[in-house]
Structures are given as structure tokens and as C-alpha cells.
Amino acid sequence: MTNFEFQEFQAGEDFAITMDERDPLRRYRDRFLLPRTTGGDCVYLCGHSLGLQPKTTAAYVEQELKDWARLGVEAHFRAKHPWMPYHRLLTAQTAELVGAKPLEVVVMNSLTVNLHLMMVSFYRPTKERYKVVVERGAFPSDQYAVKSQVRFHGFDPATSLIELTPRSSESCLRDEDIEALIEREGDNIALILLGGVNYATGQAFDLARITRLGHALGCVVGFDLAHAAGNLLLKLHEWGPDFAVWCSYKYLNGGPGSVAGCFVHERHARSWDLPRFAGWWGHDEGSRFEMGPEFRAMSGADGWQLSNPPIVSLAVLRASMDVFHEAGMEPLRTKSVSLTGYLEFLLNQNVSHKFSIVTPHEKERRGAQLSIRVPEHGRALCERLAQEGIVGDWREPHTFRIAPVPLYNSFQDVFRFVQRFVAAIG
Ligand SMILES: Cc1ncc(COP(=O)(O)O)c(C=O)c1O
């Protein structure tokens, strides 16, 4: 059996071993450097925070360092992969990864910088339509960015932000509540800005539906896909948001602080009248080196670039994107659904008042991550497990985040985690 989608989970370790033996993607684990403790390989379940290093990364970086040493400035044109068009090496794979056209994506800057650049162009508040819809408890950087943009336009965040809030005693948002709020406030909403997957709860949103509804009511729609890129199957072009941004150091294994991604829908590719913050790398390539004083944007997402890109960081990302491309997002997602379902199944075998799963159960409403609420002593528990080589992460006030990643995690990783977690929580 090569497809485990319909597999009934079983509780014993034999099941995990069998699943790993049947896993068509199992060879990819060996393509990554797994952190080690004195006891052996870690059980690393933290790819939602920092993805692991592919074994080929060093060679990709070494190539650029060698070309720099060998050629100096000439490497812009004569390197094995010339630096001048280097970022283009990532375009096709990035487009494939997020379901976009090559014209619609670019790899540049970091996520928050890209979010600001996008809001400069796409958050255009007027006296009537100035509000921004966000999730309550959106990632802090997004909250800071949005509030600062709102203030920048002379509005007050207290009256301009509409926070989507779960019902009392619930942790996740209901689709119908999201829709009701957008419908109710529609005429006043300038921008709907949601995460593809909420970083704290692991809830995935129906991005297609939200986009459709937002657009029907005249709102701009943008997404922070930090926890969705390389995790969920995305169809950005088809779903049609105006923009999206994501970082590459989580599921994409692009390395700490690595270069981020940005999507601008094709319908804006030649919207020359959109306000934007400009830099020379977004200027028309044909005349960039004429060094003229007037900015002429390139078409598509490329036109939002500011600076010439960091080649070494792009080299790190290329190593990982080549692995993604080879493995394919569809098989990865199929395995991911099964791995995370198995994690949930095992946790549910150990019903306890000491923890509960916050992330939705339905596979359409989550990605790889499960957020486990541990109301008491959770941080200490997380730290104790880390000392034993079981790596997840802790988010205040009571969330233990765990993500089995299909590229390098196994069913046995999940089994070992649950065994240790249940023993440690007592
Ligand atoms: C959902 C989300 N948005 C934004 C950020 C900030 O990313 P950056 O530091 O690359 O700007 C993060 C970082 O973890 C994140 O998880």
C-alpha cells in the first residue's frame, strides 16, 4: 500500500513501524540533518517554527562562496548560477508551491517587510472604508504591522481593527462567524488580513471562501501564509486573494531568518497606479542599469522588489525547494494528513484533564500542527521533554505546539512523542 489516507490507526508501536515501512516518502528523512542528543536523534516536531537543514544545503552555499572567491564581482554574470538573475531560480518552484503563476510570486525580504510593502499598496483606507479584519491573537508582528499602517493613514486602531474572536469557551473560529462578521461590516472593510493557519491554534481557514466573500463586498483580501506555505495545498491564483506573504524558515526549511515569499495576484500585475514603496530591484530590468531617476516598475510581483537579493540565503532556500519539488506537495500533504491524524489518535487514547487538543479535528481545518493545551506547568513539561530530545515548542499562556512534518518525520517519531508526553504529564 502506498497511500495511507484510508488507513485505520492502531495503538501499538508495530503500527508505526509498518506505516514507516510503507511510507513512499520515507527516503526524504535521510535527506535532512536531524539534531542529536546524547541518546541519539531527536524527535524533532518543531518544523512549524524552524525547519531542518537539508544535507545538500552546505553544497549550495559553498558553490556561491566559491564563485565569489573565484570571480569577485564577475560572479554576477559568470557564476555557475549567475547572481544577477539568481532569484529567478526560485520562481517556478515557488509558484508551484503556492499554486500561483510565475508572474505572481517573488522571493524577497522577510515576511513582515513584505507585509508592510503589500499594505502600502493594498490597504488604501477611505473615510467610509477603513477597517481591517484580523484574527484576535494574530501573530504579534502582524498586529504591530497592521496597527502601524492604520495609524500611518491617520486612523485609530481601536476603531479600525475588527478582531475575529472565537465564541466564549471555544478556541477556534467558526466559518459561519467569520462570514457573518465580514457580511455585517462589509461596507466598512478596506482589508481582510488573515493567517492561512493560525500560529497558536493550528486552525486553517477556508481561504477560497473568505476571498470570494471579501471580494463580493468590495474588500481587499490578503493572507499571511507563514504556517501554510509548504504545509497545505494552496491555490492562490485560483482562489484570487490580492496578495499573500510567507516566510521560508518554517515548513520550507530555508534557514533561520531566510528570505520570504510574496504573492501579488495577476490582476494587479500591471497596476502602475498602485502606490508602492520602490527600490531599484523592482525597476524595469531592461533599463535598471541606466541608473535613471524615474522608477518604472516591473510587471508582476517582481515590481515590488527593493534590493538586490541575498544570494547566500537564496542558495539555502534553493536546496530545500529542490527537495520539495522532487517530493511534491500532494504526496507530502497526503502523508501529513495521516501523520497528524495519527498524532491526534494516539493523544486521544490517553484522555486526561491535564491536556486537550485545541486544533480542529477536520483535516480541511488544520495543517501539520496540533496545539495541545496544557493548563498547568506546560512550559516546564515542554522543557523537560526537550532535555530528553523531544522537541516541540511552547507558546504562552498554555499551548504546546507539535508538528510532525511529512518530509522528515516518521510515524515512530509521533509514537515516541506521545509515549514520552503522556508519561511526563503523569
Ligand atoms: C504567522 C507569522 N507571521 C509573521 C511572522 C514574522 O515573520 P518575520 O520575522 O519573518 O517577519 C511569523 C514568525 O514566526 C509568524 O509565525
Ligand as a Chemical Component Dictionary entry (heavy atoms), coordinates in Angstrom:
data_LIG
# 
_chem_comp.id                   LIG 
_chem_comp.type                 NON-POLYMER 
_chem_comp.pdbx_formal_charge   0 
_chem_comp.three_letter_code    LIG 
# 
loop_
_chem_comp_atom.comp_id 
_chem_comp_atom.atom_id 
_chem_comp_atom.alt_atom_id 
_chem_comp_atom.type_symbol 
_chem_comp_atom.charge 
_chem_comp_atom.model_Cartn_x 
_chem_comp_atom.model_Cartn_y 
_chem_comp_atom.model_Cartn_z 
_chem_comp_atom.pdbx_ordinal 
LIG C1 C1 C 0 2.263  33.891 11.445 1  
LIG C2 C2 C 0 3.538  34.676 11.447 2  
LIG N1 N1 N 0 3.536  35.911 10.899 3  
LIG C3 C3 C 0 4.656  36.666 10.894 4  
LIG C4 C4 C 0 5.843  36.203 11.434 5  
LIG C5 C5 C 0 7.044  37.098 11.423 6  
LIG O1 O1 O 0 7.957  36.719 10.468 7  
LIG P1 P1 P 0 9.304  37.549 10.178 8  
LIG O2 O2 O 0 10.102 37.612 11.430 9  
LIG O3 O3 O 0 9.992  36.732 9.137  10 
LIG O4 O4 O 0 8.906  38.888 9.681  11 
LIG C6 C6 C 0 5.890  34.915 11.996 12 
LIG C7 C7 C 0 7.138  34.391 12.581 13 
LIG O5 O5 O 0 7.217  33.359 13.184 14 
LIG C8 C8 C 0 4.700  34.146 12.007 15 
LIG O6 O6 O 0 4.665  32.928 12.561 16 
# 
loop_
_chem_comp_bond.comp_id 
_chem_comp_bond.atom_id_1 
_chem_comp_bond.atom_id_2 
_chem_comp_bond.value_order 
_chem_comp_bond.pdbx_ordinal 
LIG C1 C2 SING 1  
LIG C2 N1 SING 2  
LIG C2 C8 DOUB 3  
LIG N1 C3 DOUB 4  
LIG C3 C4 SING 5  
LIG C4 C5 SING 6  
LIG C4 C6 DOUB 7  
LIG C5 O1 SING 8  
LIG O1 P1 SING 9  
LIG P1 O2 DOUB 10 
LIG P1 O3 SING 11 
LIG P1 O4 SING 12 
LIG C6 C7 SING 13 
LIG C6 C8 SING 14 
LIG C7 O5 DOUB 15 
LIG C8 O6 SING 16 
# 
